[in-house]
């Protein structure tokens, strides 16, 4: 496997935490998210729908930011896109100069 394919495969895999986060949130929206109090772990109730979806996105997203999974994936995606764009611009400049 050459470098280009490896970096492209890693780029594709860097979206996996985002997909998993959305899947977990969708699961909680459909099947409910149990809420507990902050001070004592006492059951308060279960929420469904958009409330559960958004709360799950926020709390699980914060967890994935404290363990720096989402930031590392985002940085890799930005670097990959910038490097790919710079290479494409260089190739276009070379083709333009060859035609002249």
C-alpha positions as CSV (number, residue, x, y, z in Angstrom):
1,X,0.0,0.0,0.0
2,X,1.5,3.3,-1.0
3,X,1.5,6.5,1.1
4,X,-1.3,8.2,-0.8
5,X,-3.7,5.3,-0.2
6,X,-2.7,5.0,3.4
7,X,-3.3,8.7,4.2
8,X,-6.6,8.5,2.3
9,X,-7.7,5.5,4.3
10,X,-6.7,7.2,7.6
11,X,-8.7,10.3,6.4
12,X,-11.7,8.1,5.8
13,X,-11.3,6.5,9.3
14,X,-11.0,9.9,10.9
15,X,-14.8,10.4,10.3
16,X,-15.6,7.2,12.3
17,X,-15.8,9.0,15.7
18,X,-18.3,11.5,14.3
19,X,-20.4,8.7,12.8
20,X,-20.3,6.7,16.1
21,X,-21.3,9.9,18.0
22,X,-24.3,10.4,15.7
23,X,-25.3,6.7,15.9
24,X,-25.2,6.8,19.7
25,X,-27.3,10.0,19.8
26,X,-29.8,8.5,17.3
27,X,-30.1,5.4,19.6
28,X,-30.8,7.6,22.6
29,X,-33.3,9.6,20.7
30,X,-35.3,6.4,19.8
31,X,-34.8,4.3,22.9
32,X,-34.4,7.0,25.5
33,X,-31.7,8.5,27.7
34,X,-31.8,8.1,31.4
35,X,-31.1,11.2,33.5
36,X,-29.5,11.2,36.9
37,X,-28.9,14.0,39.5
38,X,-25.4,15.5,39.6
39,X,-24.8,15.3,43.3
40,X,-26.3,11.9,44.1
41,X,-26.6,9.2,41.5
42,X,-30.3,9.1,41.8
43,X,-32.6,8.3,38.8
44,X,-34.6,11.3,37.6
45,X,-36.3,10.2,34.5
46,X,-36.0,9.2,30.8
47,X,-36.0,11.6,27.9
48,X,-36.7,10.8,24.3
49,X,-36.6,12.5,20.9
50,X,-34.7,15.6,20.0
51,X,-34.0,16.4,23.7
52,X,-32.2,13.0,24.2
53,X,-30.4,13.4,20.8
54,X,-29.0,16.8,21.6
55,X,-28.1,15.9,25.2
56,X,-26.3,12.8,24.0
57,X,-24.4,14.7,21.4
58,X,-23.3,17.3,23.9
59,X,-22.2,14.9,26.7
60,X,-20.6,12.3,24.5
61,X,-19.0,15.0,22.4
62,X,-17.4,16.5,25.5
63,X,-16.2,13.0,26.5
64,X,-14.6,12.6,23.1
65,X,-13.0,16.0,23.5
66,X,-11.6,15.4,27.0
67,X,-10.0,12.2,25.6
68,X,-8.8,14.1,22.6
69,X,-10.3,11.9,19.9
70,X,-12.4,14.5,18.1
71,X,-9.7,17.2,18.1
72,X,-7.1,14.9,16.7
73,X,-9.4,13.7,14.0
74,X,-10.4,17.3,13.1
75,X,-6.8,18.4,12.9
76,X,-5.9,15.5,10.7
77,X,-8.8,16.2,8.4
78,X,-7.8,19.9,8.1
79,X,-4.2,19.0,7.4
80,X,-5.1,16.4,4.8
81,X,-7.5,18.8,3.0
82,X,-4.9,21.6,3.0
83,X,-2.1,19.3,1.7
84,X,-4.3,17.8,-1.0
85,X,-5.4,21.3,-2.1
86,X,-1.8,22.6,-2.2
87,X,-0.7,19.6,-4.3
88,X,-3.6,20.1,-6.7
89,X,-2.8,23.7,-7.2
90,X,0.9,22.8,-7.8
91,X,-0.1,20.2,-10.4
92,X,-2.3,22.8,-12.2
93,X,0.5,25.3,-12.2
94,X,2.8,22.8,-13.7
95,X,0.3,21.8,-16.4
96,X,-0.3,25.5,-17.3
97,X,3.5,26.2,-17.6
98,X,4.0,23.1,-19.7
99,X,1.3,24.2,-22.2
100,X,2.9,27.6,-22.7
